[in-house]
Amino acid sequence: MRHCREKDYDLTRRAYPLTLIFIAVLILASIMAGCNGDDNPVDPGQPPVISVFVAAPSTITVGESSVITYKVSRADSVRLVPPETSLVPTDSGQTPVTPAFTTTYSLVAYNKYGKDSASTIVSLTGIGLEAVNGLYYKGEMNSSVQTPLLQFRAAGDTSLVTPNTWASFSIIEGDGTLTSDSGLIDDGQIAQTAYDFSGSLGHAVVRAIISGTDTLDVQVRANTIIPGTNGQAQYVLLSDTYADVKHFNGDPYRVDYPPQDPDNSYAVYEDTEGLVVAVEDTELPWDLIQDNEPVDVILITGVLAGCETADGIGIGSPILDVRTVFGVPYVESLMGDAYFLRYLDEGLDFYTDTTGDSLVVELHLRKTAKTSEAAPPRYQYISADR
């Protein structure tokens, strides 16, 4: 019995290193399988990579479309410029484009570790339209000054332009009037019209057309306050994206990301234009404003002059005049040494300077006007370094 027990003990001792070897083989096999089974492992510490970005066909005639194909790895968001839009899904896909003239398209992929970019060109043949002064025009509400002119000329294959080639103009959105409805573009001529801000909306989309050949739209905006859930203030519509804001107002003086308001970022123009635009942060990373993110609130400060409602209410108006035009506010409260007045139906908030003077020093135009709502805290958009 003793001999048998010693023999059993010896077998166990011999089996112990064999077990270790077997476990090591399993671990090694598992590692090898993991490496061979994933051709594109996600490395969270690396920036994104664009492996494919092409347009096919790369040469088209005016009015035709090309299809852009992209393939990206490790991206949280992917943006196409123009027309400044986010692409979904972020790893791969296709999107059609119909440029009005030869256009360079750029793809930018982002994650929290960095970005990657690529470009491709779609060339046009045939007659196209080009906006000489750009696609975005700013003007003064109810002003008789009709400048700058909306100018268009032939683009693409201009050798195909025949004598008496005309461009026609029309307003397809908004209101106001045009000084002419057509113009010649042959022999290098520029067809032009002027937009008169004589309407009540303060904005419009003007379309230029070469019949059967090409169409081009331009946007015009006025420096006015139009209350309501789809309102406008200082060239900015509540239906705009951040890209639209930058088209009309340029890059902001600074951008604030208040920790107490993580859902909004603030594009601050107040030092020059009296304007602060709150933009809803809808995509990661939240410490960057994406061009496709929507405007949430428009704030107008005392720096701005000449921006009023149709009834003449704006910065500097006495609160008595505000009450005369808009009636009793839905919410009125004392905030420090100033009054806050909210008019829900118009989507307007007013702030006064002091209870003694009671002049409007800040105005908020909000996208949503609800039937019931408590007075919110005042928006904090001033950064800590000021």
C-alpha positions as CSV (number, residue, x, y, z in Angstrom):
1,M,0.0,0.0,0.0
2,R,2.8,2.3,0.8
3,H,4.4,1.6,-2.6
4,C,1.2,2.4,-4.4
5,R,0.7,5.7,-2.5
6,E,4.3,6.8,-3.4
7,K,3.6,5.9,-7.0
8,D,0.4,7.9,-7.0
9,Y,2.3,10.8,-5.5
10,D,5.0,10.6,-8.2
11,L,2.4,10.7,-11.0
12,T,0.7,13.8,-9.5
13,R,4.1,15.5,-9.3
14,R,4.8,14.7,-13.0
15,A,1.3,15.9,-14.0
16,Y,1.8,19.3,-12.5
17,P,4.3,20.8,-15.0
18,L,2.3,19.2,-17.8
19,T,-0.8,21.2,-16.6
20,L,1.1,24.4,-16.7
21,I,2.4,23.7,-20.2
22,F,-1.2,23.0,-21.3
23,I,-2.5,26.3,-19.8
24,A,0.3,28.2,-21.5
25,V,-0.5,26.7,-24.9
26,L,-4.2,27.7,-24.4
27,I,-3.3,31.3,-23.6
28,L,-0.9,31.5,-26.6
29,A,-3.6,30.1,-28.9
30,S,-6.1,32.6,-27.6
31,I,-3.8,35.5,-28.2
32,M,-3.0,34.3,-31.7
33,A,-6.7,33.8,-32.5
34,G,-7.4,37.4,-31.3
35,C,-4.7,38.8,-33.5
36,N,-5.8,36.9,-36.5
37,G,-9.5,37.4,-36.0
38,D,-9.5,41.2,-36.0
39,D,-8.0,42.9,-39.0
40,N,-8.9,46.4,-37.7
41,P,-8.7,46.4,-33.9
42,V,-9.8,49.6,-32.2
43,D,-6.9,51.5,-30.6
44,P,-8.6,54.1,-28.3
45,G,-5.3,56.0,-28.1
46,Q,-5.0,56.7,-31.8
47,P,-6.6,59.4,-34.1
48,P,-8.9,58.4,-36.9
49,V,-7.7,57.3,-40.3
50,I,-9.4,58.0,-43.7
51,S,-8.5,55.1,-46.0
52,V,-10.9,55.9,-48.9
53,F,-12.3,59.2,-50.1
54,V,-13.2,59.3,-53.8
55,A,-15.8,60.8,-56.1
56,A,-17.2,58.9,-59.1
57,P,-17.5,60.1,-61.7
58,S,-15.0,62.8,-61.0
59,T,-16.1,64.8,-64.1
60,I,-19.7,65.6,-64.7
61,T,-21.8,68.1,-66.7
62,V,-23.8,70.8,-65.0
63,G,-26.9,69.4,-63.3
64,E,-25.5,65.9,-62.9
65,S,-24.5,64.2,-59.7
66,S,-21.3,62.5,-58.5
67,V,-21.2,59.9,-55.7
68,I,-18.7,60.3,-52.9
69,T,-17.5,57.1,-51.2
70,Y,-15.6,57.1,-47.9
71,K,-14.1,54.6,-45.5
72,V,-12.9,55.7,-42.1
73,S,-11.6,53.9,-38.9
74,R,-11.7,55.0,-35.3
75,A,-13.9,58.1,-35.9
76,D,-16.5,59.5,-33.5
77,S,-17.8,61.9,-36.2
78,V,-17.1,62.5,-39.9
79,R,-17.8,65.8,-41.6
80,L,-18.1,66.6,-45.4
81,V,-17.3,70.1,-46.6
82,P,-19.1,71.5,-48.6
83,P,-22.0,71.3,-47.7
84,E,-20.8,71.2,-44.1
85,T,-22.7,68.2,-42.9
86,S,-22.0,65.2,-40.7
87,L,-22.0,61.7,-42.4
88,V,-23.6,58.7,-40.8
89,P,-22.4,56.0,-40.4
90,T,-19.0,57.2,-39.5
91,D,-17.1,54.1,-40.7
92,S,-18.1,53.9,-44.4
93,G,-20.8,55.0,-46.8
94,Q,-21.7,57.0,-49.9
95,T,-23.4,60.3,-50.5
96,P,-24.4,62.1,-53.7
97,V,-23.2,65.7,-54.5
98,T,-24.4,68.0,-57.3
99,P,-22.0,70.9,-57.5
100,A,-22.8,74.1,-59.4
101,F,-19.2,74.4,-60.5
102,T,-15.9,72.6,-60.1
103,T,-15.6,71.9,-56.4
104,T,-13.0,70.5,-54.0
105,Y,-14.7,68.4,-51.3
106,S,-13.0,67.7,-48.0
107,L,-13.6,65.0,-45.5
108,V,-12.6,65.5,-41.8
109,A,-12.8,62.6,-39.3
110,Y,-12.6,63.3,-35.6
111,N,-12.2,61.5,-32.3
112,K,-10.9,62.8,-28.9
113,Y,-7.3,61.9,-29.9
114,G,-7.2,64.0,-33.1
115,K,-8.4,64.2,-36.6
116,D,-7.6,63.1,-40.2
117,S,-8.6,64.8,-43.5
118,A,-8.7,64.1,-47.2
119,S,-9.8,65.9,-50.4
120,T,-11.2,65.1,-53.8
121,I,-12.3,67.2,-56.8
122,V,-15.4,67.0,-58.9
123,S,-14.9,68.8,-62.2
124,L,-17.8,70.3,-64.2
125,T,-18.3,70.6,-68.0
126,G,-21.1,72.6,-69.5
127,I,-22.5,76.0,-68.4
128,G,-22.9,76.7,-64.7
129,L,-23.7,79.6,-62.5
130,E,-21.3,81.3,-60.1
131,A,-22.2,83.9,-57.4
132,V,-19.7,86.7,-57.8
133,N,-20.2,88.2,-54.3
134,G,-20.8,84.9,-52.6
135,L,-23.8,83.0,-51.4
136,Y,-24.6,85.0,-48.2
137,Y,-25.7,88.7,-48.0
138,K,-26.4,90.9,-45.0
139,G,-28.5,94.1,-45.1
140,E,-30.4,96.6,-43.0
141,M,-34.1,96.0,-42.4
142,N,-36.3,98.5,-44.2
143,S,-33.3,100.2,-45.8
144,S,-33.5,101.7,-49.3
145,V,-29.8,100.9,-49.7
146,Q,-29.7,97.9,-52.1
147,T,-26.1,96.9,-51.9
148,P,-24.2,94.7,-52.3
149,L,-25.7,93.6,-55.6
150,L,-26.5,89.9,-56.1
151,Q,-24.3,89.1,-59.0
152,F,-24.0,86.0,-61.2
153,R,-21.8,84.9,-64.1
154,A,-21.3,81.9,-66.2
155,A,-19.1,79.1,-64.9
156,G,-18.0,75.7,-66.1
157,D,-17.5,75.4,-69.8
158,T,-18.1,79.0,-70.7
159,S,-17.4,78.3,-74.4
160,L,-20.9,76.8,-74.5
161,V,-22.5,80.1,-73.6
162,T,-24.5,81.4,-76.6
163,P,-25.5,85.0,-77.4
164,N,-28.5,86.2,-75.4
165,T,-28.0,83.6,-72.6
166,W,-30.1,84.9,-69.7
167,A,-30.2,84.2,-66.0
168,S,-33.6,84.7,-64.3
169,F,-34.1,85.5,-60.6
170,S,-36.9,84.8,-58.1
171,I,-37.5,84.7,-54.3
172,I,-38.3,81.1,-53.3
173,E,-38.3,81.6,-49.5
174,G,-39.0,84.6,-47.2
175,D,-40.1,87.9,-48.5
176,G,-38.9,91.3,-49.8
177,T,-38.5,92.4,-53.4
178,L,-36.0,92.2,-56.3
179,T,-35.1,95.1,-58.5
180,S,-34.9,92.9,-61.6
181,D,-36.0,89.4,-62.5
182,S,-33.3,88.5,-65.2
183,G,-30.0,89.5,-66.7
184,L,-27.7,88.6,-69.6
185,I,-24.6,86.5,-68.8
186,D,-23.1,86.1,-72.4
187,D,-19.8,87.6,-73.5
188,G,-18.5,87.6,-69.9
189,Q,-21.3,89.8,-68.7
190,I,-22.5,89.7,-65.1
191,A,-26.2,89.4,-64.5
192,Q,-27.3,91.2,-61.3
193,T,-30.2,92.2,-59.2
194,A,-30.7,93.9,-55.8
195,Y,-32.7,92.7,-52.8
196,D,-34.9,95.2,-51.1
197,F,-35.5,94.5,-47.4
198,S,-39.1,95.8,-47.7
199,G,-40.8,92.7,-46.3
200,S,-41.6,91.7,-42.7
201,L,-39.5,88.6,-42.3
202,G,-36.0,90.1,-42.7
203,H,-34.7,87.1,-44.7
204,A,-35.1,85.4,-48.1
205,V,-33.6,82.8,-50.4
206,V,-33.0,84.2,-54.0
207,R,-32.7,81.7,-56.8
208,A,-30.8,82.3,-60.1
209,I,-31.5,80.0,-63.0
210,I,-30.1,79.4,-66.5
211,S,-33.1,77.6,-68.0
212,G,-32.4,73.8,-68.3
213,T,-28.8,74.2,-67.3
214,D,-28.1,75.3,-63.8
215,T,-29.6,76.7,-60.6
216,L,-27.9,78.6,-57.8
217,D,-29.4,79.8,-54.5
218,V,-28.2,82.7,-52.3
219,Q,-29.4,83.7,-48.8
220,V,-30.1,87.3,-47.6
221,R,-30.5,88.4,-44.0
222,A,-31.4,91.6,-42.2
223,N,-30.3,93.0,-38.8
224,T,-33.7,92.7,-37.2
225,I,-35.6,90.9,-34.4
226,I,-38.4,88.7,-35.5
227,P,-40.1,87.2,-32.4
228,G,-41.6,83.7,-32.5
229,T,-40.4,80.1,-32.4
230,N,-38.8,80.4,-35.8
231,G,-37.6,84.0,-35.3
232,Q,-34.5,85.9,-36.3
233,A,-32.0,88.2,-34.6
234,Q,-29.0,90.0,-36.1
235,Y,-28.7,87.9,-39.3
236,V,-29.3,84.6,-37.4
237,L,-32.4,82.4,-37.7
238,L,-33.4,80.0,-34.9
239,S,-33.6,77.4,-37.7
240,D,-29.8,77.9,-38.5
241,T,-26.9,75.6,-37.7
242,Y,-23.6,76.8,-36.4
243,A,-22.2,76.8,-40.0
244,D,-25.0,79.2,-41.0
245,V,-24.1,81.5,-38.1
246,K,-20.4,81.6,-39.2
247,H,-21.3,82.3,-42.8
248,F,-23.1,85.5,-41.9
249,N,-21.1,86.6,-38.8
250,G,-17.7,85.0,-39.3
251,D,-15.7,83.2,-36.6
252,P,-16.8,84.2,-33.1
253,Y,-14.7,86.3,-30.8
254,R,-14.5,83.2,-28.6
255,V,-16.4,80.1,-27.8
256,D,-17.4,79.2,-24.2
257,Y,-18.2,75.8,-22.8
258,P,-19.8,76.4,-19.4
259,P,-19.5,73.4,-17.1
260,Q,-22.9,74.3,-15.5
261,D,-24.5,74.1,-19.0
262,P,-23.0,71.0,-20.8
263,D,-25.8,70.8,-23.3
264,N,-25.0,74.2,-24.9
265,S,-21.9,76.0,-26.1
266,Y,-21.8,79.7,-26.7
267,A,-20.4,81.4,-29.8
268,V,-19.6,84.9,-28.5
269,Y,-19.7,87.9,-30.9
270,E,-20.7,90.5,-28.4
271,D,-17.5,92.5,-28.3
272,T,-18.1,93.6,-31.9
273,E,-21.7,92.7,-32.8
274,G,-23.6,92.5,-29.5
275,L,-24.5,88.9,-30.2
276,V,-24.1,85.5,-28.4
277,V,-25.4,82.4,-30.0
278,A,-26.1,79.3,-27.9
279,V,-25.6,76.2,-29.9
280,E,-26.9,72.8,-28.8
281,D,-24.1,70.3,-28.4
282,T,-25.6,67.2,-29.9
283,E,-22.4,65.3,-30.8
284,L,-19.2,64.1,-29.1
285,P,-16.8,65.6,-28.3
286,W,-18.8,68.1,-26.3
287,D,-15.9,70.5,-26.0
288,L,-16.2,71.4,-29.7
289,I,-19.1,73.0,-31.6
290,Q,-19.9,71.0,-34.7
291,D,-21.0,72.9,-37.9
292,N,-24.2,70.9,-38.2
293,E,-25.4,71.6,-34.6
294,P,-28.5,73.7,-34.2
295,V,-29.0,77.2,-32.8
296,D,-30.8,77.0,-29.4
297,V,-30.9,80.6,-28.1
298,I,-29.9,84.0,-29.6
299,L,-28.7,86.5,-27.0
300,I,-28.5,90.2,-27.9
301,T,-26.5,92.5,-25.6
302,G,-26.1,96.2,-25.1
303,V,-23.2,96.4,-27.5
304,L,-25.6,96.1,-30.4
305,A,-27.4,99.1,-31.9
306,G,-30.2,99.2,-34.4
307,C,-31.6,95.7,-33.9
308,E,-35.3,96.1,-33.1
309,T,-38.6,94.4,-33.5
310,A,-41.1,95.7,-36.0
311,D,-42.6,97.7,-33.1
312,G,-39.3,99.4,-32.3
313,I,-38.5,97.3,-29.2
314,G,-34.9,96.4,-28.6
315,I,-31.8,97.2,-26.6
316,G,-32.3,100.5,-24.7
317,S,-36.1,100.3,-24.8
318,P,-37.9,101.3,-21.5
319,I,-39.7,98.4,-19.9
320,L,-42.9,100.6,-20.1
321,D,-42.6,100.4,-23.9
322,V,-42.1,96.6,-23.7
323,R,-45.3,96.3,-21.6
324,T,-47.2,98.5,-24.1
325,V,-46.3,96.4,-27.1
326,F,-46.2,92.9,-25.6
327,G,-48.5,93.2,-22.6
328,V,-48.2,91.5,-19.2
329,P,-45.2,89.1,-19.2
330,Y,-45.7,85.4,-18.4
331,V,-42.9,85.6,-15.9
332,E,-41.6,88.7,-14.1
333,S,-39.1,88.4,-11.3
334,L,-36.4,90.5,-9.6
335,M,-32.9,89.1,-10.3
336,G,-30.4,91.0,-8.3
337,D,-30.9,94.6,-9.1
338,A,-32.6,94.0,-12.4
339,Y,-35.9,92.7,-13.7
340,F,-36.4,89.6,-15.9
341,L,-39.5,89.5,-18.1
342,R,-40.5,86.5,-20.2
343,Y,-43.1,86.5,-23.0
344,L,-43.7,82.8,-23.8
345,D,-45.8,83.2,-27.0
346,E,-43.1,85.3,-28.6
347,G,-40.2,83.3,-27.3
348,L,-38.7,86.5,-25.9
349,D,-36.9,87.3,-22.6
350,F,-35.9,90.8,-21.5
351,Y,-33.4,91.8,-18.9
352,T,-33.2,95.4,-17.5
353,D,-30.1,97.2,-16.2
354,T,-31.4,98.4,-12.9
355,T,-34.8,98.7,-11.2
356,G,-34.5,102.4,-11.3
357,D,-33.8,102.9,-15.0
358,S,-35.6,99.8,-16.3
359,L,-34.1,99.9,-19.7
360,V,-33.6,96.7,-21.8
361,V,-29.9,95.8,-21.8
362,E,-30.1,92.1,-22.9
363,L,-32.7,90.2,-25.0
364,H,-33.0,86.5,-25.5
365,L,-34.7,85.0,-28.5
366,R,-35.7,81.3,-27.7
367,K,-36.6,78.6,-30.2
368,T,-39.4,77.0,-28.1
369,A,-42.3,78.9,-26.6
370,K,-44.1,76.6,-24.2
371,T,-47.5,77.1,-22.5
372,S,-46.0,76.9,-19.0
373,E,-42.5,77.3,-17.8
374,A,-40.7,78.6,-14.7
375,A,-38.2,81.4,-14.9
376,P,-34.8,79.9,-15.7
377,P,-31.5,81.2,-14.3
378,R,-29.9,83.8,-16.5
379,Y,-27.6,82.3,-19.1
380,Q,-24.0,82.3,-18.1
381,Y,-21.9,82.8,-21.2
382,I,-19.0,84.9,-19.9
383,S,-15.9,82.8,-19.6
384,A,-13.8,82.7,-16.4
385,D,-11.0,84.7,-17.9
386,R,-13.1,87.9,-18.3
